[in-house]
Amino acid sequence: MFGEILSRPVRPDSTPPRAGRDRGAVTVEAAIALCALTAVFGLILAGTVAITGQLRCADAAREAARLVARGQRQLAEQAVARIAPGGARLVVETSGDDVTVEVRAEPIGGLLPGIHLLGRVQTIMEPGVTDAVG
């Protein structure tokens, strides 16, 4: 009895009835997984670029504030152009001896909507310096 079942020939055209409907499902799942991985990688890369840009704005603002407090406004603008991300803007506000320096930029030239980079530093003018605009 068992010998007959085991020795029975299997027809080559016999396939399970559900195999036809599931054909290609792994390909679709792999494509969706690759799209998800690409999106996650893009978000990680965008976040890294935004954080790096923010740190560069903070460093540029600190350096510019130090130079403006010494009365060297042109050197501060050069430092911002060299340190901050491309297209960064320097804003200097004075009130008596207080100097506030802001460096504003858009990450990746504005390709990340809704994200604005800002470095702000407040300092006091050096003794003997009368004008921060200089």
C-alpha positions as CSV (number, residue, x, y, z in Angstrom):
1,M,0.0,0.0,0.0
2,F,2.6,2.5,1.0
3,G,4.9,1.3,-1.8
4,E,2.2,2.1,-4.4
5,I,1.9,5.7,-3.1
6,L,5.6,6.3,-3.0
7,S,6.3,4.7,-6.4
8,R,3.5,6.5,-8.1
9,P,4.9,8.8,-10.9
10,V,4.4,12.5,-10.4
11,R,3.1,14.4,-13.4
12,P,5.4,17.2,-14.5
13,D,2.5,19.6,-15.1
14,S,0.9,19.2,-11.7
15,T,1.4,22.4,-9.7
16,P,-0.4,23.5,-6.6
17,P,-3.5,25.6,-7.5
18,R,-2.3,28.7,-5.7
19,A,1.1,28.9,-7.2
20,G,-0.1,30.9,-10.2
21,R,-1.5,33.7,-8.1
22,D,1.5,34.2,-5.9
23,R,4.0,34.3,-8.8
24,G,6.0,37.5,-8.7
25,A,5.0,38.4,-5.1
26,V,8.6,38.3,-3.9
27,T,9.6,40.7,-6.6
28,V,7.0,43.2,-5.6
29,E,7.9,42.8,-1.9
30,A,11.6,43.3,-2.8
31,A,10.8,46.4,-4.8
32,I,8.8,47.9,-1.9
33,A,11.6,47.1,0.5
34,L,14.2,48.8,-1.7
35,C,12.0,51.9,-2.0
36,A,11.6,52.0,1.8
37,L,15.4,51.6,2.3
38,T,16.1,54.4,-0.2
39,A,13.6,56.7,1.5
40,V,15.2,56.0,4.9
41,F,18.7,56.5,3.6
42,G,17.6,59.8,2.0
43,L,16.1,61.0,5.4
44,I,19.3,60.1,7.2
45,L,21.4,61.9,4.7
46,A,19.2,65.0,4.8
47,G,19.3,65.0,8.6
48,T,23.0,64.7,8.6
49,V,23.4,67.6,6.1
50,A,21.0,69.8,8.2
51,I,22.9,69.1,11.4
52,T,26.2,69.8,9.8
53,G,24.9,73.0,8.3
54,Q,23.6,74.1,11.7
55,L,26.9,73.5,13.3
56,R,28.7,75.4,10.6
57,C,26.2,78.4,11.1
58,A,26.9,78.3,14.9
59,D,30.7,78.3,14.3
60,A,30.4,81.1,11.7
61,A,28.3,83.2,14.1
62,R,30.8,82.7,16.9
63,E,33.7,83.7,14.7
64,A,31.9,86.7,13.2
65,A,30.8,87.9,16.7
66,R,34.4,87.8,17.9
67,L,35.6,89.8,14.8
68,V,32.7,92.3,15.0
69,A,33.5,92.9,18.7
70,R,37.0,93.9,17.6
71,G,35.6,96.2,14.9
72,Q,36.6,94.1,12.0
73,R,33.3,93.8,10.1
74,Q,34.8,93.0,6.7
75,L,36.8,90.1,8.2
76,A,33.6,88.8,9.8
77,E,31.9,88.8,6.5
78,Q,34.8,86.9,5.0
79,A,34.8,84.4,7.9
80,V,31.0,83.7,7.4
81,A,31.6,83.2,3.6
82,R,34.3,80.7,4.4
83,I,32.8,78.8,7.4
84,A,29.0,78.9,6.9
85,P,27.1,76.9,4.3
86,G,26.8,78.5,0.8
87,G,24.3,81.4,0.6
88,A,24.5,82.2,4.3
89,R,23.6,85.7,5.4
90,L,25.2,87.8,8.2
91,V,23.1,90.1,10.3
92,V,24.7,92.3,12.9
93,E,22.6,94.3,15.4
94,T,24.1,96.6,18.0
95,S,22.6,98.2,21.1
96,G,25.1,100.2,23.1
97,D,28.0,97.9,23.7
98,D,26.0,94.7,23.0
99,V,26.4,93.1,19.7
100,T,24.2,90.3,18.3
101,V,25.3,88.4,15.3
102,E,23.1,86.0,13.3
103,V,24.1,83.7,10.5
104,R,21.2,82.4,8.5
105,A,21.3,79.8,5.8
106,E,19.1,77.2,3.9
107,P,20.4,73.6,4.0
108,I,21.5,72.3,0.6
109,G,20.6,75.5,-1.1
110,G,16.9,75.3,0.0
111,L,16.3,71.7,-1.1
112,L,14.9,70.9,2.4
113,P,11.7,72.9,2.7
114,G,10.7,74.0,6.1
115,I,14.2,73.7,7.6
116,H,16.1,77.0,8.3
117,L,19.6,77.1,9.8
118,L,20.4,79.8,12.3
119,G,23.4,80.6,14.5
120,R,23.0,83.5,16.9
121,V,25.7,84.9,19.3
122,Q,25.6,87.8,21.6
123,T,28.8,89.5,22.8
124,I,30.1,92.8,24.1
125,M,32.3,95.2,22.2
126,E,36.0,95.2,23.0
127,P,37.3,98.2,24.9
128,G,38.2,101.0,22.5
129,V,36.0,99.9,19.6
130,T,33.3,102.4,19.0
131,D,31.4,101.0,15.9
132,A,30.5,97.5,15.1
133,V,29.5,98.4,11.5
134,G,33.2,99.3,10.6
